[in-house]
Amino acid sequence: MVVPNFVVSSDCPASLGASPSVNSTVPFTFVGQTQTFTVENDGGASITLSGLFIGYTDGTGWGTPSNTCDNATLNPGQTCSFTVETFSGVTAGSNTLEFFGSTFSSIEWTLTFT
C-alpha cells in the first residue's frame, strides 16, 4: 500500500533489527531498481507489524511488489522481508519509507532517487 504525504514519526524498539539499517538512506538510481528490506525480531517477546507506507513527494513511481511483513507477528529470532521498486514516473528526490506495528509507533528509512 502506498500513501502520499504521510507524516513521519520514528520510534524503533531496541529489539527490532533491520537490513538495510533503520534510519539509513537507501539510494535508487534507475527505474526498475529493487531493494529488499529484512526486519528481524532480536528481542525476547513477539512483535506485531501492521503496515508499510511510502510517503512520497512525487506522487508516483514507488511500489512494493513483495511483502511478507504486513500484519506479521514475529516471534523472537524470526524475520520477514519486503521489496521496494521504482517505476516509471519516479522523480529525483527523497521519500520516507515507514513500517508501523502494534508494539511500536514506526521504523523508517529514507529512499532517494537520483
C-alpha positions as YAML, in Angstrom:
chain: A
units: angstrom
residues:
- id: 1
  name: MET
  ca: [0.00, 0.00, 0.00]
- id: 2
  name: VAL
  ca: [1.35, 3.43, -0.90]
- id: 3
  name: VAL
  ca: [0.11, 6.57, 0.86]
- id: 4
  name: PRO
  ca: [1.16, 10.05, -0.32]
- id: 5
  name: ASN
  ca: [2.30, 12.81, 2.04]
- id: 6
  name: PHE
  ca: [2.43, 10.64, 5.14]
- id: 7
  name: VAL
  ca: [3.61, 12.29, 8.38]
- id: 8
  name: VAL
  ca: [6.74, 10.68, 9.84]
- id: 9
  name: SER
  ca: [7.45, 9.69, 13.45]
- id: 10
  name: SER
  ca: [10.17, 7.17, 14.29]
- id: 11
  name: ASP
  ca: [10.37, 5.04, 17.43]
- id: 12
  name: CYS
  ca: [12.30, 1.87, 16.63]
- id: 13
  name: PRO
  ca: [12.25, -0.59, 19.52]
- id: 14
  name: ALA
  ca: [15.63, -1.90, 20.66]
- id: 15
  name: SER
  ca: [14.50, -5.47, 19.94]
- id: 16
  name: LEU
  ca: [13.82, -4.84, 16.25]
- id: 17
  name: GLY
  ca: [16.67, -5.10, 13.74]
- id: 18
  name: ALA
  ca: [16.63, -4.37, 10.03]
- id: 19
  name: SER
  ca: [18.73, -4.58, 6.92]
- id: 20
  name: PRO
  ca: [19.40, -2.04, 5.49]
- id: 21
  name: SER
  ca: [19.78, -0.39, 8.91]
- id: 22
  name: VAL
  ca: [16.83, 1.56, 10.27]
- id: 23
  name: ASN
  ca: [17.10, 5.35, 9.75]
- id: 24
  name: SER
  ca: [19.59, 4.87, 6.90]
- id: 25
  name: THR
  ca: [19.39, 6.32, 3.39]
- id: 26
  name: VAL
  ca: [18.77, 3.79, 0.61]
- id: 27
  name: PRO
  ca: [19.74, 5.12, -2.84]
- id: 28
  name: PHE
  ca: [17.91, 4.23, -6.05]
- id: 29
  name: THR
  ca: [19.44, 5.30, -9.37]
- id: 30
  name: PHE
  ca: [17.33, 3.75, -12.14]
- id: 31
  name: VAL
  ca: [13.71, 2.83, -12.95]
- id: 32
  name: GLY
  ca: [13.07, -0.83, -12.21]
- id: 33
  name: GLN
  ca: [15.64, -0.99, -9.42]
- id: 34
  name: THR
  ca: [14.63, -3.10, -6.42]
- id: 35
  name: GLN
  ca: [15.83, -3.25, -2.83]
- id: 36
  name: THR
  ca: [14.88, -5.96, -0.37]
- id: 37
  name: PHE
  ca: [14.44, -4.96, 3.28]
- id: 38
  name: THR
  ca: [14.59, -7.54, 6.08]
- id: 39
  name: VAL
  ca: [13.14, -6.95, 9.54]
- id: 40
  name: GLU
  ca: [14.18, -9.22, 12.44]
- id: 41
  name: ASN
  ca: [12.88, -9.56, 15.99]
- id: 42
  name: ASP
  ca: [16.08, -9.50, 18.06]
- id: 43
  name: GLY
  ca: [14.24, -9.40, 21.39]
- id: 44
  name: GLY
  ca: [12.61, -11.84, 23.75]
- id: 45
  name: ALA
  ca: [8.93, -11.03, 23.06]
- id: 46
  name: SER
  ca: [6.72, -11.18, 19.97]
- id: 47
  name: ILE
  ca: [6.38, -8.05, 17.81]
- id: 48
  name: THR
  ca: [3.41, -7.41, 15.51]
- id: 49
  name: LEU
  ca: [3.93, -5.41, 12.31]
- id: 50
  name: SER
  ca: [0.85, -3.77, 10.85]
- id: 51
  name: GLY
  ca: [1.64, -1.85, 7.67]
- id: 52
  name: LEU
  ca: [4.14, -0.43, 5.22]
- id: 53
  name: PHE
  ca: [3.82, 3.11, 3.87]
- id: 54
  name: ILE
  ca: [5.86, 5.16, 1.42]
- id: 55
  name: GLY
  ca: [5.30, 8.88, 1.99]
- id: 56
  name: TYR
  ca: [6.37, 10.09, -1.43]
- id: 57
  name: THR
  ca: [6.73, 13.62, -2.70]
- id: 58
  name: ASP
  ca: [6.42, 12.90, -6.42]
- id: 59
  name: GLY
  ca: [3.01, 11.21, -6.28]
- id: 60
  name: THR
  ca: [4.05, 8.13, -8.21]
- id: 61
  name: GLY
  ca: [6.91, 5.83, -9.05]
- id: 62
  name: TRP
  ca: [7.33, 3.64, -5.93]
- id: 63
  name: GLY
  ca: [5.84, 0.24, -5.16]
- id: 64
  name: THR
  ca: [6.16, -2.89, -3.03]
- id: 65
  name: PRO
  ca: [5.85, -5.93, -5.30]
- id: 66
  name: SER
  ca: [6.72, -8.35, -2.47]
- id: 67
  name: ASN
  ca: [5.88, -8.07, 1.23]
- id: 68
  name: THR
  ca: [5.77, -10.79, 3.91]
- id: 69
  name: CYS
  ca: [5.80, -8.25, 6.78]
- id: 70
  name: ASP
  ca: [2.26, -6.80, 6.52]
- id: 71
  name: ASN
  ca: [0.21, -7.97, 9.51]
- id: 72
  name: ALA
  ca: [3.01, -10.37, 10.53]
- id: 73
  name: THR
  ca: [3.76, -11.39, 14.11]
- id: 74
  name: LEU
  ca: [7.47, -12.03, 14.55]
- id: 75
  name: ASN
  ca: [8.45, -14.29, 17.42]
- id: 76
  name: PRO
  ca: [11.98, -13.88, 18.82]
- id: 77
  name: GLY
  ca: [14.54, -14.63, 16.10]
- id: 78
  name: GLN
  ca: [12.02, -14.57, 13.22]
- id: 79
  name: THR
  ca: [12.34, -12.35, 10.14]
- id: 80
  name: CYS
  ca: [10.15, -11.04, 7.36]
- id: 81
  name: SER
  ca: [11.03, -9.11, 4.23]
- id: 82
  name: PHE
  ca: [9.62, -6.72, 1.66]
- id: 83
  name: THR
  ca: [10.85, -5.33, -1.63]
- id: 84
  name: VAL
  ca: [10.65, -1.72, -2.81]
- id: 85
  name: GLU
  ca: [10.84, -0.98, -6.53]
- id: 86
  name: THR
  ca: [10.98, 2.20, -8.62]
- id: 87
  name: PHE
  ca: [8.54, 2.52, -11.50]
- id: 88
  name: SER
  ca: [8.18, 4.81, -14.49]
- id: 89
  name: GLY
  ca: [7.24, 8.27, -13.27]
- id: 90
  name: VAL
  ca: [9.57, 8.36, -10.27]
- id: 91
  name: THR
  ca: [11.27, 11.75, -9.89]
- id: 92
  name: ALA
  ca: [14.51, 12.80, -8.22]
- id: 93
  name: GLY
  ca: [14.31, 13.49, -4.51]
- id: 94
  name: SER
  ca: [13.86, 11.90, -1.10]
- id: 95
  name: ASN
  ca: [10.92, 9.89, 0.18]
- id: 96
  name: THR
  ca: [10.23, 8.27, 3.54]
- id: 97
  name: LEU
  ca: [9.55, 4.55, 3.91]
- id: 98
  name: GLU
  ca: [7.88, 3.58, 7.20]
- id: 99
  name: PHE
  ca: [6.73, 0.36, 8.83]
- id: 100
  name: PHE
  ca: [4.21, 0.51, 11.64]
- id: 101
  name: GLY
  ca: [3.43, -2.01, 14.36]
- id: 102
  name: SER
  ca: [1.12, -2.57, 17.28]
- id: 103
  name: THR
  ca: [4.01, -2.67, 19.79]
- id: 104
  name: PHE
  ca: [5.91, 0.41, 18.46]
- id: 105
  name: SER
  ca: [4.99, 3.54, 16.53]
- id: 106
  name: SER
  ca: [7.21, 3.15, 13.44]
- id: 107
  name: ILE
  ca: [10.57, 2.36, 11.92]
- id: 108
  name: GLU
  ca: [11.77, 4.28, 8.90]
- id: 109
  name: TRP
  ca: [14.25, 4.62, 6.06]
- id: 110
  name: THR
  ca: [14.90, 7.43, 3.59]
- id: 111
  name: LEU
  ca: [14.63, 6.44, -0.07]
- id: 112
  name: THR
  ca: [16.40, 8.66, -2.59]
- id: 113
  name: PHE
  ca: [16.17, 8.66, -6.36]
- id: 114
  name: THR
  ca: [18.81, 10.40, -8.44]
...
